Amino acid sequence: MAREKWIVGMTGASGVIYGVRLCEELLARGETVHLIITDAGWRVLHDELDWSASPRRRDTLKEHFKDLPGELIYHPIQDIGASVASGTFLTKGMVVIPCSMGTLSGIARGSSDNLLERAADVMMKEGRKLILVPRETPLHAIHLENMLTLARMGIRIIPAMPGFYQKPSSLDEVVDFMVGKVLDSMEIEHDLYIRWGEGNGKQNKENSDRQN
């Protein structure tokens, strides 16, 4: 079977672990990931995950994802001539995770100031799947208006708001819940979390006890 092609963008918002986990899940399934990371995104990778943000960035990515069967293709943020900048390059869609408010604003305005914004613009003009995972709080009116503009165009907005009804016992489980919600919107099957009503009965019993 041919590998599916997905574009993943990571920006300077906190929560870059969400983007890393999504890449891991896609590559573990043998998919092709075209990865774009903003300069601020590399700064967050360094600050939150201790990844090297030196000029040898490809080596950092290659080392982290080396044991996964999929194909990772990294595109520098200023490479506006990259394959993913063209609508003739076919992909299943794009996820920006995490998505900063600056990047979200650029996408909403169609500015295409860098490769990530251009790739997102291509998804919109070609009618392909585009999913944004904003991670910011609190939100002011401009943030909300930009999200509303995109939502009205059919762009899926999935704020990084993990659920806790599954009683996560680790940070990994919290991250997996959010990544699972993204995979749901990508229409990719997964087992990163137990769906409501599909557990061993404990979840439903506790819910019934609360209602009674």
C-alpha positions in Angstrom: 0.0 0.0 0.0 1.2 3.5 -0.8 2.0 5.6 2.2 -0.4 8.4 3.1 1.2 11.9 3.1 0.4 14.3 6.0 1.9 17.7 6.7 2.5 18.5 10.3 3.4 22.0 11.5 4.8 22.9 14.9 5.0 26.5 16.1 6.1 28.5 19.1 3.1 27.7 21.3 3.7 25.7 24.5 2.8 22.0 24.2 5.1 21.0 21.5 5.0 17.4 22.9 1.6 17.1 21.2 3.2 17.6 17.8 6.0 15.2 18.6 3.5 12.5 19.7 1.4 13.0 16.6 4.4 12.5 14.4 5.3 9.4 16.3 1.9 7.9 15.8 1.8 8.7 12.1 5.3 7.3 11.5 4.5 4.2 13.6 1.7 3.5 11.1 4.1 3.8 8.2 2.8 7.1 7.0 4.9 9.9 5.4 5.1 13.1 7.5 6.2 16.3 5.9 7.3 18.3 9.0 7.6 22.1 9.2 8.8 23.8 12.4 8.9 27.5 12.9 12.0 29.1 14.5 9.9 29.7 17.6 8.9 26.1 17.5 12.5 25.0 17.6 12.9 27.3 20.6 10.1 25.5 22.4 11.4 22.1 21.5 14.6 23.1 23.2 12.9 24.7 26.2 10.3 22.0 26.9 12.0 18.8 25.6 15.7 19.7 25.6 16.0 19.1 21.9 19.0 20.7 20.2 18.0 23.7 18.1 21.5 24.0 16.5 21.9 24.3 12.7 22.1 20.4 12.7 18.3 20.2 13.2 17.8 17.4 10.7 20.1 15.2 12.8 18.0 15.9 15.9 14.8 14.8 14.1 16.5 11.8 12.5 17.8 10.6 15.9 14.4 10.9 17.6 12.3 9.2 15.0 14.9 6.7 13.7 13.2 3.5 14.9 9.8 4.2 13.3 8.9 2.7 9.9 7.3 5.8 8.3 9.2 8.4 6.3 9.9 11.8 7.8 10.7 14.7 5.5 11.7 17.9 7.1 11.2 21.3 5.3 12.9 24.5 6.6 10.4 27.2 7.4 11.7 29.6 4.7 11.8 27.0 1.9 8.9 28.5 0.1 9.7 26.4 -3.0 9.2 23.1 -1.1 6.8 20.5 -2.5 4.2 21.2 0.1 3.9 24.8 -1.1 2.1 23.7 -4.2 -1.5 22.5 -4.6 -0.3 20.0 -7.2 1.5 18.1 -4.4 -1.2 15.7 -3.1 -1.5 15.1 0.6 -4.3 13.9 2.9 -4.2 17.1 4.9 -2.3 19.2 7.4 -2.2 19.5 11.2 -0.6 22.5 13.0 0.1 21.3 16.5 0.6 23.2 18.6 -0.6 26.3 16.8 0.4 29.7 18.1 -1.9 32.7 17.9 0.5 34.4 15.6 0.5 31.5 13.1 -3.3 31.1 13.5 -3.6 34.8 12.6 -1.4 34.4 9.6 -3.4 31.5 8.3 -6.7 33.3 8.9 -5.4 36.3 6.9 -4.0 34.1 4.1 -0.6 35.9 4.5 1.6 33.0 3.5 4.6 34.7 5.1 6.5 31.3 5.5 6.2 27.8 4.3 4.0 26.7 7.2 1.4 29.4 6.4 1.7 28.8 2.7 1.1 25.0 3.2 -2.0 25.8 5.3 -3.2 28.2 2.6 -2.8 25.4 0.0 -5.0 23.1 2.2 -7.7 25.7 2.2 -7.6 26.6 -1.5 -7.6 22.9 -2.5 -10.3 22.0 -0.1 -8.2 19.5 1.9 -8.3 18.7 5.6 -6.7 21.4 7.8 -6.7 21.0 11.6 -5.3 23.6 14.0 -4.5 22.8 17.7 -4.2 26.2 19.4 -2.6 26.4 22.9 -3.1 29.8 24.5 -4.9 31.1 27.5 -6.6 33.4 28.2 -7.9 34.4 24.7 -8.8 37.9 23.6 -11.4 38.9 21.0 -8.9 38.9 18.1 -7.9 35.3 18.9 -11.5 34.3 19.0 -12.4 36.2 15.8 -9.6 34.5 13.9 -10.7 31.1 15.1 -14.3 31.9 14.1 -13.2 33.0 10.6 -11.4 29.7 10.1 -14.1 27.6 11.6 -16.6 29.2 9.2 -14.4 28.0 6.3 -14.6 24.4 7.6 -11.2 24.4 9.3 -11.2 22.1 12.3 -10.2 23.9 15.5 -9.2 21.5 18.3 -7.9 23.5 21.4 -5.5 21.7 23.6 -8.1 21.1 26.3 -7.6 17.5 27.5 -10.4 15.7 29.2 -9.9 14.2 32.7 -12.9 11.9 33.0 -10.7 9.0 32.2 -8.6 9.7 35.3 -5.2 10.0 33.7 -2.4 8.8 35.9 0.5 10.4 33.9 1.3 13.3 31.7 1.7 10.8 28.8 -2.0 9.8 29.1 -3.0 13.5 29.0 -1.0 14.0 25.9 -2.3 10.9 24.3 -5.9 12.0 24.9 -5.3 15.2 22.9 -3.4 13.4 20.1 -6.2 10.8 19.9 -8.7 13.6 19.5 -6.6 14.9 16.6 -6.4 11.5 15.0 -10.2 11.2 15.3 -10.5 14.3 13.1 -7.9 12.9 10.7 -10.1 9.8 10.5 -7.3 7.5 11.6 -8.1 4.7 14.0 -6.1 4.5 17.2 -6.2 3.2 20.8 -4.7 6.1 22.6 -7.6 6.4 24.9 -10.7 4.5 25.9 -13.8 6.0 24.4 -16.8 6.9 26.5 -18.9 3.8 27.0 -16.3 1.4 25.7 -14.4 0.8 28.9 -14.8 -2.2 31.3 -18.0 -0.9 32.8 -16.3 1.0 35.6 -16.6 4.3 33.8 -20.3 3.9 33.1 -21.1 2.7 36.7 -19.3 5.7 38.2 -21.3 8.0 35.9 -24.5 6.3 36.9 -23.6 6.6 40.6 -23.0 10.3 40.2 -26.4 10.8 38.5 -28.1 8.9 41.3 
